[in-house]
């Protein structure tokens, strides 16, 4: 899979980030919340990212 960084909240590696793939999908890097109270299938996870990251990606027409 080829991954391309779209937008991030900072320039270092451990910040919320959106990536595009050559599979026409998005990858999301963010914190894994533990207090959500949802029941997820074993093969799925939640990732929490700031709304500003999504707004910035839209503003810059990245997604």
Phi, psi and omega in degrees: 000131175267130183241132179236127178291128179263304184203148181219164177272353177199179184265355179266174190280344188251043179243158174305132186214146171251136179235149171256150178242166176282005176262009184062042177229170175246144170248143182237128174253128180189189180281147175266108180286150179242352186253028186276337178072011180268154174256111182253149172300154184300334183268008180237156176222163171253147174228132180260127178229154179290142176302329180300328178295317179292315179301317180296319179297321178291314180302320181274007178054043179270336178228000000 
